[in-house]
């Protein structure tokens, strides 16, 4: 087992501009929007990536498509060259080491199983290439199969397995090698919702059974929150925030992280204001004034933050119905059993609130979702204050 360290790692792909085609008069081609930085060297897919992964840690790289997370994983695997920076596995510099010599194993999104081989042969193939004794191969394959609960499928071909079973085989093929580092590139994205939930639980159990370092890539923030010891949130090749799931959820560094982590998405109010009376800070929103919690007050005082217009963020589960406060109209409701998701309109803006129905009668629920006007507020601890210009969290 080993730690993984990335120091100022950058990936640049050659940029070849397409020749401008002659256009007929009045004809215009589609406009292309590129978020990644284009330099004289090429397209920068990963920017100054710095990360220290501890031995046996489970790290999740998460972000939207095209943010550079899979490229980063492929550089660790040796499937992509590192343009700049250094990669260490343990104490060994790996920039120029061939993939087969890095003592890593990778699980791909599309399983990548050999269709003509049985499950047993798929799992033992890499060991066979190493000319490991047959008895040792048999022991390792059967141990892995037992861990993953696929012993009864060892004689089957991949085509006779479900998606979840194929994914277990792909994981089994990786763990028989006892790798220092296990790399997983969106391994659950091809499964349906029910199977994804089951496989997430299986991965948590697997992590407890095998001692290795995991680096996991996903665009699904639910997977990131449930699997990772720490999460690395990425956007446009840059790291936005590194932290535990709870840190990233409770203290997002900026507007992007706040909007990306959490389902439903955090509500943002652009017309809020941070005010100060002596040493006390409060937030004003549409006539409602909320005093901030002491923890946030201390951060603002330490930073000598001045009163200013802000973007206020409040998660749906932290919105509270009240007798007085911000007025809103109920447009749509979604009954979720123990809670109801209310889609509200506030001065033309869409706002989502999650209200528990555990202590409500059916009549109360009916009245709540009837489309009437309601009021809501929020507390001074579960709100987030974002700088209008930079988007960073002020407290």
Steps between C-alpha positions, in 0.01 A plus 500: 500500500619854437431869512455700178634854458435736208715815491405779259375247246380647175362342183509686169362354179620633161250749360436485127267773385263395225543679172228750451270369231361736244147588586222599272371850536283532809596151627656469843642194669417397857690687769730275705538567871822380657546525878854360504792739463670507160866606503781505244587149619146366452180432694561483875281216630643486855644806676763492776351195672638457855378214720642272768310173539577302814561125506165309502301821450190507276516817288221600260555739208165655415381763255303554180595342168818650355640628831819289476429230760534201265810654341655528847418135571651390168820691578526312831445175309762589239247497215561874444838674507551770762582830326636671811538410867583185693310186599617283789361164608658437836842663479553409133475757219265349240499751213694274263406159646293274273141426616576131553781587740302741722332227706156650447171349383224682312127436473345655192152635435425242228635197698753409223453123547615241247173366353645161399639426848314372805474711814773285656737554205425873485590542865814288480633622165739765634642249747544247222701758301728536803549120485372457852453133607154361419426420864576858602282637217215273605529611863502870417211476251280304741580733790403802291187326373394425856554861608287621207241220529550377141633148569198340330570693178865397451420267209273744318592730212449878539204498259308284748540750783304810600663843503557488875655153479731609217614795707580268791708285265689811382568597862601141580746498212660810654520386862658158427815692414530647853580844351653786696237731351152424366376741232130512409368706209121549540447125557129530588382740228370222272277351772139588575412694816422194714819319399707815559371517857582131554847531349580808710431291809714219357790738440482621860513137619783424256702792629473353852620159380803596292780731613585722207484862387194588291475784248148520363364724223133591467271781387237382751527703820296237691773243431763751607323578828438136595830343394784746554712569806576824320351659189687698234254727318621604152389747235666591169824326597533677836452362851218698663510340846648202685337377819295233674142455373368687804747787457415545133126483571498726807774745400517525118791716391315676218176526304591214266564251780188614685285444192662174395494317834155429642169374361281694436741780420557787741274804452682824412360848565680776310326792676616431857718730707749453783446766768683585821390664824801553723671160521192305390440386143164414345354418158214692341279336238172646373417669830617210716800556730682195639780530755794275411625225731797584720732267304434696182516832690852413620621421146358825363649705784841334457492581129373853567229444240309816417121518452425433133258348249546120493368185338324309776491120487248289692454126450142376446507296823597812698204711390242525780132586461402786728219742583706793374797523265558479125170466314478221243241328283480117485514398132581130502529239773665158505385264774798285605339307788668644808543841338356723230710698253341838439585693184438863586500828313653802674480819294535295181783282635468123544575376853489141629414416862495158666241474777472198731152347520581266788297700756237630259146372450370426150288816523808708583685352201201568272485861616876540453496387136180679404682775311446767760743771600742409780790663684842355572818589686838343579736498797829682536712185500371312195547774243794590278628845402673526162699793371326662201821536297711194584226254600704388803333420832549788741434293813 
